[in-house]
Amino acid sequence: MTQIKRNVLLNPGPATTTDSVKLAQVVPDICPREEEFVGVMREVEAGLLKVVHADPVKYAAVLFCGSGTINIDVCLNSLLPEGKKVLVVNNGAYSSRAVEVCTYYGMPHIDLKLPIDRPADIEEIRRTLEADRDIAIVYITHNETGTGVLNPIREIGALAHEQGAVFIVDTTSTYAIRPIDIEADNVDFLMASAQKGIMAMTGLSYVIGNRSLIEKSREYPKRSYYCNLYMQYEYAIEHGEMHFTPPVQVIYAARQGLKEYFEEGETAKWDRHFRVFNALYDGLEELGFRMFVKREDCAGLVVAALYPDDDNWDFKRIHDHCYDRGFTIYPGKVEKRGMFRLCSLGAIDLSDIEAFFEVFKEALNVCGVSVPVAYKE
Ligand SMILES: *Cc1c(COP(=O)(O)O)cnc(C)c1O
């Protein structure tokens, strides 16, 4: 077997994968219309449902070829009835993306802007819902990957349902990481992408949703040709495959990723990600870094640290030093403040984080950044 260099990706996806997942893509050439491949698709769909404890009679996994944003587009453009509105609970960059989707399609929507450094306030959402009877969709992001904030989806889902609205959650950065039970969490539609929680390859994304609601959406205005949820769903039921060419090899990798997910186990996997998150948070705190979000408000996946006020701080140089040694860190800007992110996604564990901090400290030292790092106020 060829040796593949192992990189530790601390960026918010794609994540570090196992070699067995990488190599699962190397398969004999196959036409995706063959029954053998349809069988692989079925396995992947069944596994995707099982991750969120979804009853296959009630819920369906609908696959798309594209990065995670395709799901946001699909869910919003496909699930809004004529004359109704979307309520986007917006406390971060990914929810802002949903607002942009609504804007691009010219769909009526409310952009409920909330503070981005803490979980969404349920009472604000309640007031907004009660004041507008035309809201048919409540949309939120589970873990705002830009900051790491966790939103209380179970409570917000209950509220949406009380008001007769459909609840759509962007779970791209929590699915197959933080345990989710689609029904108990009051979710009608959730979404994810193969390069995140299931630690597979980019290019495959999926929406998991309530079948009867998908079937109802058949009558809704069609706003996109390629990205229509009902069309893709119906085609999969009739033919067992995606409407257009699927990312064949990526689907083999996803099947392997799911296999390894169930081998590791929901709880053990989440425990691992969470201990990595805590090690990242602790390690940065020890160096004096200030975090943008309090630990208890985080989803346990992303640590966003503010750039220190030090003339020698040079993110690019620090990044390059780490990158050359196999560790990828990620910049980000929120509310005009410079910050960087370290994430606990992927096939990594504590030993990787220990090794990372050795390299990171060395980088600070090489750049002449004083430790503990300092802030002006
Ligand atoms: C990664 C991610 C996406 C998808 O982003 P792409 O760049 O399109 O893959 C969507 N939502 C959240 C919350 C994410 O973390």
PDBQT file of the ligand as one rigid body, heavy atoms in Angstrom, charges set to zero:
ROOT
HETATM    1  C1  LIG A 401     -19.044  23.647   6.010  1.00  0.00    +0.000 C 
HETATM    2  C2  LIG A 401     -20.364  24.207   6.215  1.00  0.00    +0.000 A 
HETATM    3  C3  LIG A 401     -21.257  24.409   5.136  1.00  0.00    +0.000 A 
HETATM    4  C4  LIG A 401     -20.894  24.089   3.714  1.00  0.00    +0.000 C 
HETATM    5  O1  LIG A 401     -19.901  24.857   3.175  1.00  0.00    +0.000 OA
HETATM    6  P1  LIG A 401     -19.278  24.461   1.756  1.00  0.00    +0.000 P 
HETATM    7  O2  LIG A 401     -18.078  25.336   1.644  1.00  0.00    +0.000 OA
HETATM    8  O3  LIG A 401     -20.282  24.720   0.717  1.00  0.00    +0.000 OA
HETATM    9  O4  LIG A 401     -18.946  22.999   1.845  1.00  0.00    +0.000 OA
HETATM   10  C5  LIG A 401     -22.525  24.858   5.425  1.00  0.00    +0.000 A 
HETATM   11  N1  LIG A 401     -22.909  25.134   6.672  1.00  0.00    +0.000 NA
HETATM   12  C6  LIG A 401     -22.082  24.982   7.736  1.00  0.00    +0.000 A 
HETATM   13  C7  LIG A 401     -22.597  25.283   9.088  1.00  0.00    +0.000 C 
HETATM   14  C8  LIG A 401     -20.789  24.511   7.539  1.00  0.00    +0.000 A 
HETATM   15  O5  LIG A 401     -19.982  24.337   8.585  1.00  0.00    +0.000 OA
ENDROOT
TORSDOF 0
